[in-house]
Amino acid sequence: MLNIAGDALNIANGKTRVTISGDLGIARDQAGLANALALQKAVNAIVDALQKEPSLPAKLPDEPAAPTGKTDNPFI
């Protein structure tokens, strides 16, 4: 897990996906530049890893898989 600007933006590396979540404002100051550079470094690393994957599929199935069957609603 990588956090940018404290925990404003979180980047988590899962088995099949990288998840980027949060809200990052990039100000026109030194702190904003540092945040932008950290984000750029993280995204560049993701792109590099994907480009080096020899058997990259066209698309992974959606996660989680669609539920099968029916379940009674426990709240009614």
Residue frames as a rotation matrix with the C-alpha (Angstrom) as fourth column:
MET 1
0.588 0.809 0.000 0.00
0.809 -0.588 0.000 0.00
0.000 0.000 -1.000 0.00
LEU 2
-0.662 -0.715 0.225 1.27
0.722 -0.689 -0.064 3.42
0.201 0.120 0.972 -0.94
ASN 3
0.461 0.760 -0.457 -0.21
0.827 -0.555 -0.089 6.58
-0.322 -0.337 -0.885 0.53
ILE 4
-0.475 -0.532 0.701 0.26
0.727 -0.686 -0.029 10.00
0.497 0.496 0.712 -1.05
ALA 5
-0.463 0.226 0.857 -0.26
-0.334 -0.940 0.067 13.22
0.821 -0.255 0.511 0.93
GLY 6
-0.510 0.265 0.818 -0.80
-0.802 0.196 -0.564 11.40
-0.310 -0.944 0.112 4.19
ASP 7
-0.700 0.325 0.636 -3.68
0.352 0.932 -0.089 9.15
-0.622 0.162 -0.766 3.31
ALA 8
-0.156 0.636 -0.756 -5.40
-0.596 -0.670 -0.442 11.44
-0.787 0.382 0.484 0.78
LEU 9
0.453 0.222 -0.863 -4.68
-0.856 0.380 -0.351 8.95
0.250 0.898 0.362 -2.02
ASN 10
0.077 -0.363 0.929 -4.16
-0.556 0.757 0.342 5.24
-0.827 -0.543 -0.144 -1.46
ILE 11
0.206 -0.106 -0.973 -2.67
-0.898 0.375 -0.231 2.83
0.389 0.921 -0.017 -3.98
ALA 12
0.139 -0.056 0.989 -3.07
-0.653 0.746 0.134 -0.85
-0.745 -0.664 0.067 -3.12
ASN 13
-0.429 -0.388 -0.816 -1.55
-0.867 0.432 0.250 -3.71
0.255 0.814 -0.521 -5.08
GLY 14
0.366 0.622 0.692 -3.87
-0.706 0.670 -0.228 -6.71
-0.606 -0.405 0.685 -5.22
LYS 15
-0.179 -0.425 0.887 -3.42
0.158 0.878 0.452 -10.08
-0.971 0.221 -0.090 -6.91
THR 16
-0.145 0.205 0.968 -5.20
0.954 0.288 0.082 -9.07
-0.262 0.936 -0.237 -10.12
ARG 17
0.506 0.390 0.769 -5.68
0.592 -0.805 0.018 -5.30
0.627 0.446 -0.639 -9.82
VAL 18
-0.779 -0.570 -0.261 -4.13
0.610 -0.592 -0.526 -2.14
0.146 -0.569 0.809 -8.49
THR 19
0.349 0.937 -0.025 -6.70
0.889 -0.322 0.326 -0.03
0.297 -0.136 -0.945 -6.68
ILE 20
-0.835 -0.500 0.229 -6.31
0.423 -0.851 -0.312 3.75
0.350 -0.164 0.922 -6.49
SER 21
0.249 0.960 -0.126 -8.72
0.815 -0.138 0.563 5.46
0.524 -0.243 -0.817 -4.12
GLY 22
-0.154 -0.220 -0.963 -9.06
0.819 -0.574 0.000 8.82
-0.552 -0.789 0.268 -2.45
ASP 23
0.830 0.401 0.387 -9.07
0.535 -0.768 -0.352 12.47
0.157 0.499 -0.852 -3.35
LEU 24
-0.048 -0.943 -0.328 -5.81
0.874 -0.199 0.443 14.26
-0.483 -0.265 0.834 -4.05
GLY 25
0.970 0.243 -0.020 -5.63
0.213 -0.883 -0.417 17.99
-0.119 0.400 -0.909 -4.66
ILE 26
0.058 -0.982 0.182 -2.40
0.995 0.071 0.066 19.09
-0.077 0.177 0.981 -6.30
ALA 27
0.795 0.212 -0.569 -1.65
0.305 -0.950 0.073 22.68
-0.525 -0.232 -0.819 -5.35
ARG 28
0.677 -0.585 0.445 0.72
0.309 -0.324 -0.894 25.00
0.668 0.743 -0.039 -7.23
ASP 29
0.610 -0.554 0.566 3.36
-0.790 -0.476 0.386 24.79
0.056 -0.682 -0.729 -4.51
GLN 30
-0.427 -0.888 -0.172 6.26
-0.850 0.458 -0.258 22.57
0.308 0.036 -0.951 -3.43
ALA 31
-0.530 0.312 0.788 3.96
-0.404 0.724 -0.559 20.17
-0.745 -0.615 -0.257 -1.59
GLY 32
0.595 0.790 -0.148 1.75
-0.456 0.180 -0.871 19.90
-0.662 0.586 0.468 -4.67
LEU 33
0.292 -0.596 -0.748 4.79
-0.888 0.121 -0.443 19.17
0.354 0.794 -0.494 -6.82
ALA 34
-0.721 -0.572 0.391 5.91
-0.686 0.669 -0.286 16.46
-0.098 -0.475 -0.875 -4.39
ASN 35
-0.090 0.789 0.607 2.42
-0.299 0.560 -0.773 14.89
-0.950 -0.251 0.185 -4.49
ALA 36
0.732 0.357 -0.580 2.32
-0.624 0.011 -0.781 15.03
-0.272 0.934 0.231 -8.31
LEU 37
-0.122 -0.874 -0.469 5.76
-0.914 0.283 -0.290 13.44
0.386 0.394 -0.834 -8.57
ALA 38
-0.693 -0.069 0.718 4.78
-0.501 0.762 -0.410 10.65
-0.519 -0.644 -0.563 -6.15
LEU 39
0.367 0.903 0.222 1.64
-0.302 0.342 -0.890 9.96
-0.880 0.259 0.399 -8.18
GLN 40
0.581 -0.220 -0.783 3.61
-0.809 -0.058 -0.584 10.00
0.083 0.974 -0.212 -11.44
LYS 41
-0.529 -0.847 0.045 6.18
-0.841 0.517 -0.158 7.56
0.111 -0.122 -0.986 -10.04
ALA 42
-0.433 0.445 0.784 3.44
-0.306 0.746 -0.592 5.18
-0.848 -0.496 -0.187 -8.87
VAL 43
0.662 0.738 -0.134 1.54
-0.344 0.140 -0.928 5.27
-0.666 0.661 0.346 -12.17
ASN 44
0.270 -0.653 -0.708 4.76
-0.934 0.002 -0.357 4.85
0.234 0.758 -0.609 -14.17
ALA 45
-0.716 -0.530 0.455 5.62
-0.650 0.744 -0.156 1.76
-0.256 -0.408 -0.877 -12.11
ILE 46
0.036 0.823 0.566 2.15
-0.176 0.563 -0.808 0.31
-0.984 -0.071 0.165 -12.78
VAL 47
0.772 0.241 -0.588 2.45
-0.579 -0.113 -0.807 0.95
-0.261 0.964 0.052 -16.53
ASP 48
-0.170 -0.929 -0.328 5.96
-0.967 0.221 -0.124 -0.54
0.188 0.296 -0.937 -16.63
ALA 49
-0.645 -0.039 0.764 4.81
-0.411 0.860 -0.303 -3.69
-0.645 -0.509 -0.570 -14.84
LEU 50
0.417 0.877 0.240 1.84
-0.153 0.328 -0.932 -4.12
-0.896 0.352 0.271 -17.19
GLN 51
0.636 -0.217 -0.740 3.97
-0.771 -0.208 -0.602 -3.59
-0.024 0.954 -0.300 -20.28
LYS 52
-0.456 -0.890 -0.025 6.43
-0.886 0.456 -0.079 -6.27
0.082 -0.014 -0.997 -19.12
GLU 53
-0.135 0.500 0.856 3.67
-0.422 0.752 -0.506 -8.87
-0.896 -0.429 0.110 -18.62
PRO 54
-0.900 -0.348 -0.264 4.00
-0.370 0.285 0.884 -11.28
-0.232 0.893 -0.385 -21.57
SER 55
-0.755 0.653 -0.057 0.57
0.542 0.671 0.506 -12.89
0.368 0.351 -0.861 -21.23
LEU 56
-0.859 0.446 -0.250 -1.58
-0.178 -0.720 -0.671 -9.88
-0.479 -0.532 0.698 -20.42
PRO 57
-0.430 0.765 0.479 -5.24
0.845 0.528 -0.085 -10.82
-0.318 0.368 -0.874 -21.09
ALA 58
-0.538 0.324 0.778 -7.55
0.431 -0.687 0.585 -8.50
0.724 0.650 0.230 -23.01
LYS 59
-0.119 0.540 0.833 -9.81
-0.720 -0.625 0.302 -8.14
0.684 -0.564 0.463 -19.95
LEU 60
-0.982 -0.148 -0.121 -10.14
-0.009 0.668 -0.744 -9.79
0.191 -0.729 -0.657 -16.56
PRO 61
-0.145 0.967 -0.209 -13.54
0.674 0.251 0.695 -10.92
0.724 -0.041 -0.688 -15.31
ASP 62
0.087 0.271 0.959 -15.32
-0.428 -0.859 0.282 -8.44
0.899 -0.435 0.041 -13.07
GLU 63
-0.645 -0.287 -0.708 -14.70
0.516 0.520 -0.681 -8.78
0.563 -0.805 -0.187 -9.34
PRO 64
-0.621 -0.138 0.771 -16.41
-0.399 0.903 -0.159 -9.99
-0.675 -0.406 -0.616 -7.29
ALA 65
-0.953 0.304 -0.015 -18.21
0.165 0.559 0.812 -12.58
0.255 0.771 -0.583 -9.35
ALA 66
-0.341 0.911 0.231 -21.93
-0.722 -0.411 0.556 -12.12
0.602 0.023 0.798 -9.69
PRO 67
-0.600 0.153 0.786 -23.79
-0.641 0.496 -0.586 -13.88
-0.479 -0.855 -0.199 -6.87
THR 68
-0.684 0.406 -0.606 -25.58
-0.252 0.648 0.719 -17.08
0.684 0.645 -0.341 -7.69
GLY 69
-0.446 0.595 -0.669 -28.85
0.771 0.634 0.050 -18.16
0.454 -0.493 -0.742 -6.16
LYS 70
0.150 0.594 0.791 -31.16
-0.150 -0.777 0.612 -16.30
0.977 -0.210 -0.028 -3.80
THR 71
-0.743 -0.321 -0.587 -30.88
0.545 0.220 -0.809 -15.50
0.389 -0.921 0.011 -0.12
ASP 72
0.402 0.900 -0.167 -33.66
0.812 -0.266 0.521 -14.41
0.424 -0.344 -0.837 2.22
ASN 73
-0.100 -0.351 0.931 -33.35
-0.091 -0.928 -0.360 -10.84
0.991 -0.121 0.061 3.45
PRO 74
-0.379 -0.085 -0.922 -32.51
0.795 0.479 -0.371 -11.10
0.473 -0.874 -0.113 7.19
PHE 75
-0.986 -0.083 -0.141 -33.77
0.144 -0.852 -0.503 -7.56
-0.079 -0.517 0.853 7.85
ILE 76
-0.462 0.887 0.005 -37.42
-0.794 -0.416 0.443 -8.09
0.395 0.200 0.897 7.02
